[in-house]
Amino acid sequence: MNKKTFKIFEIAGVFVIYLIATGLHFVYDFSGQSALSILFGAVNESVWEHIKIFCAGYVIFAFLELLCVKVPFRKFVVAKTAGLYLMSLFIIAYYYSYTFFTQRHIVAVDLILSFVAVVLAQFVSYNMTVKDINTENFFDISVMLIMLFFIMFFSFTVFPPKLELFRDPNTNTYGVIDTYVDAGAYYLDKI
């Protein structure tokens, strides 16, 4: 593995991930609220939907890295899984920490701290991949954690738990607003 090339990709990834997430923030509205855009785009302003767009950007860029840079596959998967969950937890922690004190969210703070979350995830994944640490033993659990992530990723927008993490502060709703996502779509009655 060429560590220098990988480091360049990881640093460039910070900006690419952020750009992808920015695009995914608006893809739901720009696509006319298409069913496919629900899977990757933000359908509301909840913290979950913002985690989703940054994690989607992170995973997309990880696939690009695999295509372009020769890395030890098992270490890379473990490192990217750690970065994925760390980024998600960081976004949750910082958002609820600062809004506890300010009693409102501040867009500029959200943008800066989201950028820091991406930097942190890339930093951790880089170091876990290049350091002489035996992380390959965690490959199987990492694959399971990635599968769990994708299950949550694709489920919680359409069927969100009634938790603050999934609540849109602008509309006080959860997940996709009750409009037909697709012709013939089925909706569960509200409980």
C-alpha positions in Angstrom: 0.0 0.0 0.0 1.3 3.5 -0.9 0.6 5.4 2.4 1.2 8.8 0.7 -1.4 8.2 -2.0 -3.9 6.8 0.6 -3.3 9.9 2.8 -4.0 12.2 -0.1 -7.2 10.3 -0.8 -8.3 10.5 2.8 -7.6 14.2 3.0 -9.4 14.9 -0.3 -12.2 12.7 0.9 -13.0 15.2 3.6 -14.0 17.7 0.9 -15.6 15.2 -1.4 -17.7 13.7 1.3 -18.8 17.1 2.4 -19.8 18.0 -1.2 -21.7 14.7 -1.7 -23.5 15.3 1.6 -24.4 18.8 0.5 -25.9 17.5 -2.7 -27.8 14.7 -0.9 -29.3 17.3 1.4 -31.2 18.7 -1.6 -31.7 15.7 -3.8 -35.1 14.7 -2.3 -36.7 18.1 -3.2 -34.8 18.5 -6.5 -36.0 15.1 -7.7 -39.6 15.9 -7.0 -39.6 13.7 -3.9 -38.9 10.5 -5.8 -39.0 7.2 -4.0 -35.3 6.5 -4.9 -34.2 9.8 -3.4 -35.7 8.9 0.0 -33.0 6.2 0.4 -30.1 8.6 0.1 -31.4 12.2 0.4 -32.5 14.1 3.4 -36.3 14.1 3.6 -36.5 16.5 6.5 -34.3 18.5 8.9 -34.0 15.9 11.6 -30.6 15.0 13.0 -31.0 11.5 11.6 -31.5 12.8 8.1 -28.3 14.8 8.4 -26.4 11.8 9.7 -27.7 9.8 6.8 -26.4 12.2 4.1 -23.0 12.4 5.6 -22.8 8.7 6.1 -23.9 8.1 2.5 -21.2 10.4 1.3 -18.7 8.6 3.5 -19.7 5.2 2.1 -19.7 6.4 -1.5 -16.2 7.8 -1.1 -15.0 4.6 0.6 -16.1 2.7 -2.5 -14.2 5.1 -4.7 -11.1 4.7 -2.6 -11.3 0.9 -2.9 -11.3 1.3 -6.7 -8.4 3.8 -6.8 -6.0 2.9 -4.0 -4.6 -0.5 -3.1 -5.3 -1.0 0.6 -5.5 -4.0 2.8 -9.2 -4.8 2.3 -10.0 -6.2 5.8 -8.2 -3.4 7.7 -9.9 -0.9 5.4 -13.4 -2.3 6.1 -12.8 -2.3 9.8 -11.4 1.2 9.7 -14.2 2.7 7.6 -16.8 1.0 9.8 -15.2 2.6 12.9 -15.1 6.0 11.1 -18.8 5.6 10.0 -20.1 5.0 13.5 -17.7 7.5 15.1 -18.9 10.2 12.7 -22.5 9.4 13.5 -22.0 9.5 17.2 -20.0 12.7 17.0 -22.8 14.4 15.0 -25.4 13.3 17.6 -23.2 14.3 20.6 -22.2 17.7 19.4 -25.7 18.6 18.1 -27.4 17.8 21.4 -24.6 19.2 23.5 -24.6 22.7 22.0 -28.3 22.9 21.5 -28.8 22.0 25.2 -27.1 25.3 26.0 -28.3 27.5 23.1 -31.9 26.0 23.1 -31.8 26.2 19.3 -29.6 25.0 16.4 -27.3 27.4 14.6 -26.7 26.6 11.0 -23.1 27.9 10.9 -22.2 25.7 14.0 -23.9 22.7 12.4 -21.9 23.1 9.2 -18.6 23.6 11.0 -19.1 20.7 13.4 -20.3 18.4 10.6 -17.0 19.2 8.8 -15.1 18.3 12.0 -17.1 15.0 12.2 -16.0 14.1 8.6 -12.3 15.1 9.4 -12.4 12.9 12.5 -13.9 9.9 10.7 -11.3 10.2 7.9 -8.4 10.7 10.5 -9.5 7.6 12.4 -10.0 5.4 9.3 -6.6 6.5 7.9 -4.7 5.7 11.1 -6.5 2.4 11.6 -5.7 1.4 8.0 -2.0 2.3 8.0 -0.9 1.6 11.5 0.6 -1.7 12.4 -2.5 -2.7 14.4 -4.1 -6.1 14.0 -7.7 -5.0 13.2 -8.4 -7.8 10.8 -9.9 -9.9 13.6 -12.8 -7.4 13.7 -13.7 -7.8 10.1 -16.7 -10.1 10.6 -18.2 -7.9 13.3 -17.5 -4.9 11.0 -19.4 -6.5 8.2 -22.4 -7.1 10.6 -22.2 -3.5 11.8 -22.2 -2.3 8.2 -25.3 -4.4 7.4 -27.0 -3.1 10.6 -26.2 0.4 9.4 -27.7 -0.2 6.0 -30.9 -1.7 7.6 -31.2 1.4 9.8 -30.2 3.7 6.9 -33.0 2.4 4.6 -35.7 1.8 7.2 -35.6 4.8 9.6 -36.6 7.4 7.0 -39.8 5.6 6.1 -40.5 4.0 9.5 -38.7 6.3 12.1 -38.9 5.6 15.8 -40.7 8.4 17.6 -37.5 9.7 19.1 -36.1 13.2 19.1 -33.3 12.1 16.8 -35.8 11.5 14.0 -38.1 14.5 14.6 -38.0 17.4 12.1 -37.8 20.5 14.3 -39.5 22.6 11.5 -42.6 20.5 11.0 -42.6 18.4 14.2 -43.0 15.3 12.1 -41.0 12.1 11.7 -39.6 10.7 8.6 -41.3 11.2 5.2 -44.2 13.6 5.5 -47.5 11.9 4.7 -47.6 12.4 1.0 -47.6 9.5 -1.5 -44.0 8.5 -2.1 -44.9 6.5 -5.2 -48.1 5.5 -7.0 -49.5 2.5 -5.1 -47.4 3.2 -2.0 -48.8 1.9 1.3 -48.8 3.8 4.6 -49.4 2.5 8.0 -52.0 4.2 10.1 -50.7 6.6 12.7 -50.5 5.1 16.2 
